[in-house]
Amino acid sequence: MQTNPTYSSLVAVGDSFTEGMSDLLPDGSYRGWADLLAGRMAAVTPGFRYANLAVRGKLIQQIVDEQVDVAAAMQADVITLVGGLNDTLRPKCDMVQVRDLLTEAVERLAPSCKQLVLMRSPGRQGPVLERFRPRMEELFTVVDELAARHGAVVVDLYGAPSLSDPRLWDVDRLHLTAEGHRRVAEAVWQTLGYDPEDTEWRTPVPATVPPRWVARRVADARFARQHLLPWIGRRLTGRSSGDGLPPKRPDLRSYEP
């Protein structure tokens, strides 16, 4: 990648990770790595434009159907695409279909922009990751293959020790904290060729005294009640947390953080 490139526009495509959950702002909205990245790009490029089509809970089929053509039509300099991970976390997942849909998305997006950005999504330490790790790594193999074939760049968040630390994940254990999103924004920023502002984004946060057994069990019970059971309920009824929600920032327009 060139050093300090000039990109005048960014379109983000994806699900809750790209929407910005759980980087909560005082007004109740979400910020997230894509907003942070857009703000930094806007600071060095007058007239910078930004759109974020992401909606929480979307599967790769929905991303292809609802976001890909819209993003391609915007003819942005940079498009980020992160999708398929929600599929891998479902009890039943057709990885052949996921591969085909992700391939379709890349084939439609790559020719429409100067630089397509793909990602190996971060994975939190714990039993959930271990259960779904084979599917996730199969997905990331597809990402690497598509990037090589279509001239996209890959941001390897999965291989970053810092982003596997449970302390950089929200209480729902599915979404990064504000610090986690900041590190992702830095990772994409550097991958695009800009001078690093934080060369240590991969470095784990300093060690702290782990919580006691009782505190961990209380946290587990709270997590199950507030997040796990509702998530299971949505899976059983075919609902999504993003049902009825519009894209975060549907129009490609000037951005001022």
C-alpha positions in Angstrom: 0.0 0.0 0.0 1.1 3.6 -0.6 2.0 5.8 2.3 -0.6 8.4 3.3 -2.9 7.8 0.3 -5.7 10.2 -0.7 -9.1 8.5 -0.4 -12.0 10.9 -0.8 -14.9 8.5 0.2 -15.7 5.4 2.3 -18.7 3.0 2.3 -19.0 0.4 5.0 -21.0 -2.8 4.4 -21.9 -5.4 7.0 -23.6 -6.2 10.3 -23.5 -5.1 14.0 -19.7 -5.2 14.0 -19.6 -2.5 11.3 -22.6 -0.7 12.7 -20.6 0.0 15.8 -22.2 -2.0 18.6 -21.3 -1.7 21.6 -19.4 1.6 21.3 -22.3 3.5 22.8 -22.5 7.3 22.6 -24.2 9.5 25.2 -27.3 10.0 23.0 -27.8 6.2 22.8 -26.5 5.7 19.3 -23.4 3.7 18.3 -20.1 5.0 17.0 -17.7 2.1 16.2 -14.6 1.6 14.2 -16.1 2.7 10.8 -17.1 6.1 12.2 -13.7 6.5 13.8 -11.9 5.6 10.6 -14.1 7.9 8.6 -13.3 10.7 11.0 -9.6 10.2 10.6 -9.8 10.0 6.9 -12.0 13.2 6.8 -9.4 15.0 8.9 -6.8 14.6 6.1 -9.0 14.9 3.1 -11.3 18.0 2.6 -14.7 17.1 1.3 -14.5 13.5 2.5 -17.8 11.5 2.1 -18.9 8.5 4.1 -21.8 6.1 4.2 -22.4 3.1 6.5 -25.0 0.6 5.3 -24.5 -1.9 8.1 -27.4 -3.2 10.1 -27.1 -5.4 13.2 -28.0 -9.1 12.9 -27.7 -9.4 9.1 -26.7 -12.7 7.5 -24.5 -12.7 4.4 -27.6 -13.4 2.2 -29.2 -10.2 3.5 -26.0 -8.2 3.1 -25.8 -9.3 -0.5 -29.5 -8.6 -1.2 -29.8 -5.3 0.7 -26.4 -3.6 0.8 -24.0 -4.7 -2.0 -25.6 -3.2 -5.0 -26.3 0.0 -3.1 -22.6 0.2 -2.1 -21.4 -0.6 -5.6 -23.5 2.2 -7.1 -21.9 4.8 -4.8 -18.5 4.3 -6.6 -16.6 5.1 -3.4 -12.8 5.1 -3.2 -12.9 2.6 -0.3 -15.4 -0.1 0.5 -15.2 -2.2 3.6 -17.0 -5.6 3.6 -17.4 -7.7 6.7 -20.0 -10.4 6.7 -20.7 -14.1 7.2 -19.7 -14.4 10.8 -23.4 -14.3 12.0 -24.0 -17.3 9.7 -21.1 -19.2 11.3 -22.7 -18.7 14.8 -26.0 -20.2 13.8 -26.7 -23.8 14.9 -27.0 -24.8 11.2 -24.7 -23.1 8.7 -24.2 -24.0 5.0 -20.6 -23.0 4.5 -20.8 -23.6 0.8 -23.6 -21.1 0.5 -21.6 -18.6 2.7 -18.6 -19.0 0.4 -20.7 -18.5 -2.7 -22.5 -15.4 -1.4 -19.3 -13.8 -0.1 -17.7 -14.5 -3.5 -20.7 -12.8 -5.2 -20.3 -9.8 -2.9 -16.6 -9.4 -3.6 -17.1 -9.8 -7.3 -19.6 -7.0 -7.4 -17.9 -4.6 -5.1 -14.2 -4.9 -6.1 -14.7 -3.4 -9.6 -16.7 -0.5 -8.2 -14.1 1.0 -5.9 -10.4 1.9 -5.8 -9.8 -0.3 -2.7 -11.9 -3.1 -1.3 -11.1 -4.0 2.4 -12.0 -7.4 3.8 -11.4 -8.6 7.4 -10.6 -11.6 9.4 -13.0 -10.8 12.3 -11.8 -10.7 15.9 -12.5 -13.7 18.1 -13.1 -13.4 21.9 -11.4 -16.0 24.1 -13.9 -18.5 25.6 -16.0 -21.6 25.0 -18.2 -19.9 22.3 -15.2 -19.2 20.1 -13.8 -22.8 20.5 -17.2 -24.2 19.5 -17.4 -22.2 16.3 -13.7 -21.8 15.5 -13.6 -24.3 12.6 -16.3 -22.5 10.8 -14.8 -19.1 11.5 -11.4 -20.2 10.2 -13.0 -21.7 7.1 -14.7 -18.3 6.5 -11.3 -16.5 6.9 -9.7 -18.9 4.4 -12.4 -17.8 1.9 -11.6 -14.1 2.7 -7.9 -14.6 2.1 -8.6 -16.4 -1.3 -11.0 -13.7 -2.5 -8.6 -10.9 -1.5 -5.8 -12.5 -3.5 -8.0 -13.0 -6.5 -9.6 -9.5 -6.6 -6.9 -7.2 -5.3 -8.5 -6.5 -1.9 -6.6 -6.0 1.3 -7.3 -8.1 4.4 -7.2 -6.7 8.0 -6.2 -9.6 10.3 -8.1 -8.9 13.5 -8.4 -12.6 14.3 -4.6 -12.8 14.7 -4.3 -9.8 17.0 -3.7 -10.9 20.6 -5.2 -7.7 22.0 -8.6 -8.3 20.4 -9.1 -11.8 21.8 -8.9 -10.4 25.4 -12.4 -10.6 27.0 -11.7 -7.2 28.6 -12.1 -5.6 25.1 -15.5 -7.1 24.7 -18.8 -5.8 26.0 -20.9 -7.6 28.6 -22.9 -9.3 25.7 -19.7 -11.1 24.7 -20.5 -10.5 21.1 -19.4 -6.9 20.5 -16.2 -5.0 21.1 -15.9 -2.1 23.6 -15.0 1.4 22.6 -11.3 0.5 23.1 -11.7 -2.5 20.9 -13.3 -0.4 18.1 -10.5 2.1 18.4 -8.0 -0.6 17.8 -9.9 -1.9 14.8 -10.0 1.6 13.3 -6.3 1.9 13.7 -5.8 -1.5 12.1 -7.8 -0.5 9.0 -6.1 2.9 8.9 -2.7 1.3 8.7 -3.8 -1.3 6.2 -4.9 1.4 3.9 -1.4 2.9 4.0 -1.7 5.8 6.4 1.0 6.5 8.9 0.4 4.7 12.2 -1.0 6.6 15.2 -0.8 3.5 17.4 1.9 1.0 16.5 0.9 -1.2 19.5 -2.8 -1.8 18.6 -2.1 -5.6 18.5 -0.4 -5.5 22.0 -2.6 -6.9 24.8 -3.8 -4.6 27.5 -1.9 -4.8 30.7 -2.7 -7.7 33.0 -5.0 -7.1 35.9 -6.1 -9.3 38.9 -8.8 -11.6 37.5 -12.2 -11.4 39.1 -13.0 -13.8 41.9 -15.1 -17.0 41.3 -18.3 -15.5 42.8 -18.0 -12.4 40.6 -17.5 -14.5 37.5 -20.5 -16.6 38.3 -22.7 -13.5 38.9 -21.5 -12.1 35.5 -22.2 -15.4 33.8 -25.8 -15.4 35.2 -26.3 -11.8 34.2 -25.0 -12.5 30.7 -27.3 -15.5 30.3 -30.4 -13.6 31.5 -29.8 -10.3 29.6 -28.1 -11.5 26.4 -27.9 -15.3 25.8 -31.5 -16.2 26.4 -32.9 -13.4 24.2 -30.4 -14.4 21.5 -31.6 -18.0 21.6 -35.2 -16.8 21.5 -34.5 -14.9 18.3 -32.9 -17.8 16.7 -35.8 -20.1 17.6 -38.4 -17.7 16.2 -36.4 -16.6 13.1 -36.1 -13.0 14.3 -33.1 -10.7 14.2 -32.0 -7.8 16.3 -31.9 -5.8 13.1 -35.4 -6.4 11.9 -37.0 -3.2 10.8 -33.9 -1.1 11.3 -32.6 1.2 8.6 -28.9 1.4 7.5 -26.9 3.4 9.9 -25.9 6.1 7.4 -27.6 5.3 4.0 -26.3 8.2 1.9 -22.8 8.9 0.8 -22.4 12.5 2.1 -19.8 14.8 3.7 -18.7 13.6 7.1 -17.6 15.7 10.0 -17.0 13.7 13.2 
